[in-house]
Amino acid sequence: MSKHKLKQLENPTTLSKKDLTADQWVSQSEAARIRGVTPQAIENLMKKGRFRTLRIGGRVLLDRREVENYKPKRTGRPRK
């Protein structure tokens, strides 16, 4: 993990025990495999606040559904 703090979502969510199932949360490297990108790309998206994250014991976990359903925003200047 980089030295930079992860950007917190504007509306933090309180999780219940049913939200903490093992198959719902994936590691940063597993999220990278799912998306077909590098772990650094996932870290950049986490810094931008695109994924809900969960920190447990120094590890950062991401919501599997958010990773699978993520659609990148178009960048750059709009076409004419």
C-alpha positions in Angstrom: 0.0 0.0 0.0 1.3 3.5 -0.8 2.1 6.1 1.8 -0.9 8.2 0.7 -4.1 7.9 2.7 -7.1 6.3 0.8 -9.8 8.8 0.0 -12.8 8.1 2.2 -16.2 8.1 0.5 -18.4 11.1 1.3 -21.1 9.0 2.8 -19.4 6.3 4.9 -21.5 3.2 5.3 -22.2 1.2 8.4 -21.8 -2.5 7.7 -23.8 -5.2 9.4 -22.6 -8.8 10.1 -24.5 -10.1 7.0 -22.5 -7.6 4.8 -19.2 -9.1 6.0 -19.4 -12.5 4.1 -16.0 -13.7 2.9 -17.1 -14.2 -0.7 -18.3 -10.6 -1.0 -14.9 -9.0 -0.3 -11.8 -9.3 -2.4 -8.2 -8.2 -2.0 -6.6 -5.5 -4.2 -4.8 -8.1 -6.3 -7.9 -10.2 -6.8 -9.8 -7.1 -7.9 -7.0 -6.4 -10.4 -7.4 -9.9 -11.8 -11.1 -9.5 -12.1 -10.8 -6.2 -13.9 -7.8 -7.2 -16.0 -5.6 -4.3 -14.8 -2.6 -3.9 -12.4 -2.9 -3.6 -8.7 -1.6 -0.1 -9.0 -4.6 0.8 -11.2 -7.0 -0.5 -8.5 -5.1 1.5 -5.9 -5.5 4.7 -8.0 -9.3 4.0 -8.3 -9.4 3.5 -4.5 -7.6 6.8 -3.9 -10.2 8.5 -6.1 -13.0 7.0 -4.0 -14.5 4.8 -6.7 -14.7 1.7 -4.6 -16.1 1.1 -1.1 -13.2 -0.4 1.0 -12.9 -2.3 4.2 -9.7 -2.3 6.3 -9.2 -5.3 8.5 -5.8 -6.0 10.1 -3.8 -3.8 7.8 -5.4 -5.3 4.7 -7.7 -3.5 2.3 -10.7 -5.3 0.9 -13.0 -4.2 -1.9 -16.6 -5.1 -2.5 -16.6 -7.7 -5.3 -19.9 -6.5 -6.9 -18.6 -2.9 -7.1 -15.4 -4.2 -8.8 -17.3 -6.4 -11.3 -19.9 -3.7 -12.1 -17.4 -0.7 -12.3 -17.7 1.2 -15.5 -14.8 3.7 -16.2 -15.7 7.3 -16.9 -14.7 8.7 -20.2 -11.7 11.0 -19.9 -10.6 13.9 -22.0 -12.3 16.6 -23.9 -15.8 15.8 -25.3 -16.0 15.1 -29.1 -17.7 17.7 -31.3 
